[in-house]
């Protein structure tokens, strides 16, 4: 019988003790591996530098809120900025900007955010012709279509992410109505009258974009409620500008004089019974089915602008320029998310890793105790082996092999357990922000840790091995 067979025989003889020790090692290693996966992938997820854009322009507010709202579609929009800023930044000869894509948010459908944008969010137009400077959600990665085509920039059409199609049942040709005030409770939501038709479904990107519904920016402004809000915002801004300039608050416009009725009586403001009430729409439909928006472009507002700078110092120059402006700010999303991760997650994940290492040491101690008790119960067997010709070195090797085997098997099982926990974390992150983590990926830290576990287990077995090494043969044989 070789050494390995002999070790397995000894472990079978004390199966309960061996399994419990193996379980403690597996749980300790699994916890440590899971924390390593979360630490590595969390850093990659929240401090990623592979955005297809390097600047986000938005209202003066919290930079982190702007990034979370624009990139991960979390939280509420911090406000709006004039559409004219986008027009300035999207000029073909802009010295600092290579590409700019506007976003307007504020509506949703069955919990999925609706984003108003332009057709250059996609690599080709609704008629199949390629578009210059399409949006890149990752470096060198543009949206691809699983079905259908991009929306027409002036029609009530929509392109949905892969998760939207799975969770809502929307498909090509489906029509839906938007709900106002994304993020509020279902009771507070107000459904708009306009309907959008799904004309395209995107391939999975494994980003928050999979949960988004994209509609033309013009159709977003065509919603009467949006037009009224923008009109009120424009009036408020004029009043604030007048007050800041030292002028008195502008008086409200005079009421329109009542027109005489044919009978000479004044018409009442309220419609008479049976009178036709004409609802003033925010748009008209052209004969070709396109939207003729009534809202002047000067009143348009957007939530954010995704910008791909020309690289180098242009990035910092653009951010610096917006620091001196009062109507908008520019932030680097990668830098903001790096700060967010370092502030809220890095320290805690390091602490958890230290705790998991302590758990691993406790598992090593359990190996020591288990094998030591086994050696003390098998002193006669060890004496018989010595009498049959086994050397002290072989006895020492048998005990260390047993400890190392427990450490190796427990470490491998722990590696699988840790990555299964990573799978659970990936599902949770996908539900939370629409982005998964690479839970199957391993790095050298995990393999180094696995080697350390085996070595630690072998060293833990040295104490009982030395006890067996010093076992006097004659004493234990005579004692029996």
TORDO-299191 format. One line per 10 residues: number of its first residue (from 0); their letters; for each residue x, y, z of C-alpha. Coordinates in steps of 0.2 Angstrom, whole numbers, plus 5000, padded with zeros to 4 digits. Example, Ala and Ser with C-alpha at 12.3 -4.5 7.8 and 13.67 -1.06 7.14 Angstrom:
<atoms>
0	as	5062,4978,5039 | 5068,4995,5036
</atoms>
This chain:
<atoms>
0	xxxxxxxxxx	5000,5000,5000 | 5007,5017,4995 | 5007,5032,5005 | 4992,5040,4997 | 4981,5025,4999 | 4987,5024,5017 | 4982,5042,5020 | 4965,5039,5012 | 4962,5024,5023 | 4966,5033,5038
10	xxxxxxxxxx	4954,5047,5033 | 4940,5035,5030 | 4942,5028,5047 | 4938,5045,5055 | 4927,5051,5041 | 4916,5063,5052 | 4932,5072,5059 | 4939,5073,5041 | 4923,5080,5033 | 4921,5093,5047
20	xxxxxxxxxx	4938,5099,5045 | 4937,5099,5026 | 4920,5109,5028 | 4929,5122,5039 | 4943,5124,5026 | 4930,5125,5011 | 4920,5139,5020 | 4935,5149,5025 | 4942,5148,5007 | 4925,5151,4999
30	xxxxxxxxxx	4923,5167,5009 | 4940,5173,5005 | 4938,5170,4986 | 4921,5178,4986 | 4928,5194,4993 | 4942,5194,4981 | 4930,5192,4967 | 4919,5206,4973 | 4934,5217,4977 | 4941,5215,4959
40	xxxxxxxxxx	4925,5216,4950 | 4918,5229,4960 | 4933,5240,4957 | 4932,5236,4938 | 4913,5240,4938 | 4913,5256,4948 | 4930,5263,4943 | 4930,5257,4925 | 4940,5268,4913 | 4933,5260,4897
50	xxxxxxxxxx	4918,5271,4894 | 4916,5276,4876 | 4914,5294,4882 | 4926,5303,4894 | 4915,5318,4900 | 4897,5321,4905 | 4890,5338,4905 | 4875,5341,4916 | 4867,5354,4928 | 4877,5361,4942
60	xxxxxxxxxx	4874,5348,4956 | 4882,5333,4963 | 4895,5326,4951 | 4892,5308,4958 | 4873,5310,4956 | 4875,5316,4938 | 4886,5300,4934 | 4875,5288,4943 | 4859,5295,4934 | 4867,5296,4917
70	xxxxxxxxxx	4878,5280,4916 | 4869,5268,4927 | 4852,5276,4926 | 4851,5276,4945 | 4844,5290,4956 | 4834,5305,4949 | 4840,5317,4937 | 4848,5332,4945 | 4840,5344,4933 | 4842,5351,4915
80	xxxxxxxxxx	4853,5361,4905 | 4849,5372,4889 | 4849,5362,4872 | 4860,5376,4866 | 4875,5369,4875 | 4873,5353,4865 | 4873,5363,4849 | 4889,5372,4854 | 4898,5356,4859 | 4892,5346,4844
90	xxxxxxxxxx	4899,5358,4831 | 4910,5348,4819 | 4925,5360,4821 | 4924,5361,4840 | 4943,5361,4845 | 4940,5350,4861 | 4925,5339,4857 | 4925,5324,4845 | 4907,5318,4848 | 4892,5323,4859
100	xxxxxxxxxx	4876,5314,4862 | 4861,5322,4872 | 4851,5313,4884 | 4834,5319,4891 | 4825,5308,4905 | 4809,5310,4915 | 4798,5296,4909 | 4797,5277,4911 | 4788,5261,4906 | 4785,5247,4918
110	xxxxxxxxxx	4800,5253,4928 | 4811,5255,4913 | 4818,5272,4910 | 4814,5281,4894 | 4829,5291,4887 | 4826,5304,4873 | 4841,5306,4862 | 4846,5308,4844 | 4848,5295,4830 | 4867,5296,4832
120	xxxxxxxxxx	4866,5286,4847 | 4866,5271,4834 | 4879,5267,4821 | 4867,5269,4806 | 4851,5278,4802 | 4833,5271,4801 | 4835,5269,4782 | 4851,5259,4784 | 4864,5273,4780 | 4879,5274,4791
130	xxxxxxxxxx	4880,5289,4803 | 4896,5298,4807 | 4902,5298,4825 | 4889,5286,4833 | 4889,5284,4852 | 4901,5271,4860 | 4895,5264,4876 | 4912,5256,4878 | 4928,5260,4869 | 4926,5254,4851
140	xxxxxxxxxx	4909,5247,4855 | 4893,5254,4848 | 4876,5247,4849 | 4871,5232,4838 | 4853,5227,4834 | 4846,5210,4837 | 4830,5214,4828 | 4823,5229,4818 | 4831,5246,4815 | 4835,5263,4824
150	xxxxxxxxxx	4820,5275,4826 | 4816,5289,4814 | 4822,5305,4823 | 4805,5313,4820 | 4792,5300,4823 | 4785,5291,4839 | 4796,5276,4837 | 4807,5267,4850 | 4822,5256,4852 | 4822,5245,4867
160	xxxxxxxxxx	4836,5236,4877 | 4837,5217,4878 | 4831,5216,4896 | 4816,5227,4892 | 4811,5215,4879 | 4812,5200,4891 | 4804,5209,4906 | 4790,5218,4898 | 4785,5207,4883 | 4788,5222,4870
170	xxxxxxxxxx	4792,5216,4853 | 4794,5223,4836 | 4777,5232,4832 | 4772,5234,4850 | 4765,5250,4856 | 4767,5258,4873 | 4763,5274,4883 | 4776,5283,4894 | 4773,5286,4912 | 4778,5302,4919
180	xxxxxxxxxx	4789,5305,4935 | 4801,5290,4934 | 4806,5283,4951 | 4790,5288,4960 | 4777,5276,4966 | 4764,5268,4954 | 4750,5278,4962 | 4759,5295,4957 | 4763,5290,4939 | 4753,5299,4925
190	xxxxxxxxxx	4752,5290,4909 | 4754,5301,4893 | 4742,5300,4879 | 4756,5298,4865 | 4761,5280,4859 | 4777,5274,4853 | 4780,5260,4842 | 4795,5248,4845 | 4805,5247,4829 | 4821,5240,4836
200	xxxxxxxxxx	4828,5228,4849 | 4847,5230,4854 | 4858,5216,4857 | 4864,5213,4875 | 4878,5225,4881 | 4879,5219,4899 | 4877,5237,4904 | 4863,5248,4911 | 4858,5251,4893 | 4850,5234,4892
210	xxxxxxxxxx	4836,5241,4903 | 4833,5257,4894 | 4820,5263,4881 | 4827,5275,4868 | 4815,5287,4859 | 4818,5302,4848 | 4822,5318,4857 | 4809,5327,4847 | 4795,5315,4853 | 4801,5318,4870
220	xxxxxxxxxx	4798,5337,4869 | 4781,5333,4860 | 4773,5327,4876 | 4762,5342,4881 | 4766,5340,4900 | 4785,5342,4895 | 4781,5357,4884 | 4771,5365,4899 | 4786,5361,4911 | 4799,5369,4899
230	xxxxxxxxxx	4788,5384,4896 | 4786,5387,4915 | 4805,5384,4917 | 4808,5397,4904 | 4797,5410,4912 | 4805,5406,4929 | 4823,5408,4922 | 4818,5425,4914 | 4812,5431,4931 | 4828,5425,4940
240	xxxxxxxxxx	4839,5434,4927 | 4829,5450,4929 | 4830,5449,4948 | 4849,5446,4947 | 4851,5461,4936 | 4842,5472,4949 | 4826,5474,4940 | 4809,5471,4948 | 4800,5455,4946 | 4791,5456,4929
250	xxxxxxxxxx	4773,5458,4930 | 4762,5444,4923 | 4756,5447,4905 | 4739,5456,4904 | 4724,5445,4902 | 4717,5444,4884 | 4702,5455,4882 | 4686,5446,4881 | 4679,5446,4863 | 4661,5451,4861
260	xxxxxxxxxx	4649,5437,4857 | 4638,5439,4841 | 4623,5444,4853 | 4634,5458,4861 | 4637,5448,4877 | 4654,5445,4883 | 4661,5427,4881 | 4664,5418,4898 | 4681,5411,4901 | 4673,5394,4904
270	xxxxxxxxxx	4666,5385,4889 | 4647,5385,4888 | 4638,5369,4888 | 4639,5360,4872 | 4653,5372,4866 | 4668,5363,4858 | 4684,5364,4869 | 4699,5365,4858 | 4715,5357,4866 | 4731,5365,4861
280	xxxxxxxxxx	4743,5351,4857 | 4762,5353,4858 | 4765,5347,4840 | 4756,5343,4824 | 4758,5328,4813 | 4765,5331,4795 | 4757,5321,4781 | 4772,5310,4780 | 4770,5305,4799 | 4784,5315,4806
290	xxxxxxxxxx	4782,5327,4821 | 4781,5346,4818 | 4786,5352,4835 | 4778,5369,4841 | 4790,5372,4855 | 4804,5384,4850 | 4822,5376,4851 | 4827,5390,4862 | 4816,5382,4876 | 4823,5364,4874
300	xxxxxxxxxx	4832,5357,4889 | 4841,5341,4891 | 4847,5331,4906 | 4865,5327,4901 | 4877,5327,4886 | 4889,5312,4884 | 4905,5319,4876 | 4920,5310,4868 | 4934,5323,4869 | 4948,5324,4857
310	xxxxxxxxxx	4960,5316,4870 | 4975,5322,4879 | 4973,5339,4888 | 4957,5343,4879 | 4948,5333,4892 | 4954,5343,4907 | 4953,5359,4897 | 4934,5356,4894 | 4931,5352,4912 | 4940,5368,4917
320	xxxxxxxxxx	4930,5379,4905 | 4914,5372,4913 | 4920,5376,4930 | 4918,5395,4926 | 4900,5393,4920 | 4884,5394,4930 | 4872,5385,4919 | 4881,5368,4918 | 4896,5358,4924 | 4907,5344,4916
330	xxxxxxxxxx	4914,5329,4925 | 4925,5314,4921 | 4914,5298,4924 | 4929,5287,4927 | 4936,5298,4940 | 4920,5301,4949 | 4917,5282,4950 | 4935,5279,4956 | 4932,5291,4970 | 4915,5283,4974
340	xxxxxxxxxx	4923,5266,4975 | 4938,5271,4985 | 4927,5281,4997 | 4913,5268,5000 | 4919,5251,4995 | 4938,5249,4995 | 4941,5251,5014 | 4926,5239,5019 | 4931,5226,5006 | 4949,5226,5012
350	xxxxxxxxxx	4943,5224,5030 | 4932,5209,5024 | 4947,5201,5016 | 4957,5202,5032 | 4942,5194,5041 | 4942,5180,5028 | 4960,5177,5030 | 4958,5175,5049 | 4944,5163,5045 | 4957,5153,5035
360	xxxxxxxxxx	4969,5153,5049 | 4955,5146,5060 | 4952,5133,5047 | 4971,5128,5048 | 4970,5127,5067 | 4955,5115,5065 | 4966,5104,5054 | 4980,5104,5067 | 4968,5099,5081 | 4959,5086,5070
370	xxxxxxxxxx	4975,5078,5065 | 4983,5079,5082 | 4968,5070,5090 | 4969,5057,5076 | 4988,5054,5079 | 4985,5053,5098 | 4971,5039,5094 | 4983,5030,5082 | 4999,5029,5092 | 4998,5010,5092
380	xxxxxxxxxx	4995,5010,5073 | 5010,5021,5070 | 5021,5010,5082 | 5016,4995,5071 | 5020,5004,5055 | 5037,5008,5063 | 5039,4990,5068 | 5035,4984,5050 | 5049,4995,5043 | 5042,5012,5041
390	xxxxxxxxxx	5055,5026,5044 | 5052,5041,5055 | 5052,5052,5039 | 5038,5042,5031 | 5027,5044,5046 | 5031,5062,5046 | 5027,5063,5027 | 5010,5053,5029 | 5004,5066,5042 | 5009,5081,5032
400	xxxxxxxxxx	5001,5073,5016 | 4985,5071,5025 | 4985,5089,5031 | 4990,5095,5014 | 4976,5085,5005 | 4963,5092,5016 | 4970,5109,5012 | 4970,5106,4994 | 4953,5098,4992 | 4945,5111,5004
410	xxxxxxxxxx	4954,5125,4994 | 4948,5119,4977 | 4930,5117,4984 | 4931,5134,4992 | 4937,5141,4975 | 4921,5135,4967 | 4910,5140,4982 | 4918,5158,4981 | 4914,5160,4962 | 4896,5153,4965
420	xxxxxxxxxx	4894,5167,4978 | 4901,5179,4964 | 4887,5172,4953 | 4874,5178,4966 | 4883,5195,4967 | 4882,5196,4948 | 4864,5193,4948 | 4861,5206,4961 | 4871,5219,4952 | 4862,5215,4936
430	xxxxxxxxxx	4846,5218,4945 | 4852,5234,4954 | 4861,5243,4940 | 4859,5232,4924 | 4877,5227,4924 | 4885,5210,4928 | 4902,5206,4935 | 4914,5193,4928 | 4911,5180,4941 | 4920,5166,4932
440	xxxxxxxxxx	4936,5175,4929 | 4951,5171,4941 | 4967,5181,4944 | 4984,5176,4951 | 4979,5182,4968 | 4966,5168,4970 | 4979,5155,4964 | 4992,5162,4976 | 4980,5161,4990 | 4976,5143,4986
450	xxxxxxxxxx	4994,5138,4987 | 4996,5148,5003 | 4981,5138,5010 | 4989,5121,5005 | 5006,5127,5013 | 4997,5133,5029 | 4988,5116,5030 | 5005,5107,5028 | 5012,5117,5042 | 4997,5114,5053
460	xxxxxxxxxx	5000,5096,5051 | 5018,5097,5056 | 5014,5098,5075 | 5005,5081,5075 | 5017,5074,5063 | 5032,5078,5075 | 5022,5070,5089 | 5020,5054,5078 | 5039,5056,5073 | 5044,5055,5091
470	xxxxxxxxxx	5032,5040,5095 | 5043,5027,5104 | 5039,5010,5096 | 5043,4998,5110 | 5032,5008,5123 | 5016,5008,5113 | 5018,4990,5107 | 5022,4983,5125 | 5007,4994,5132 | 4995,4984,5121
</atoms>
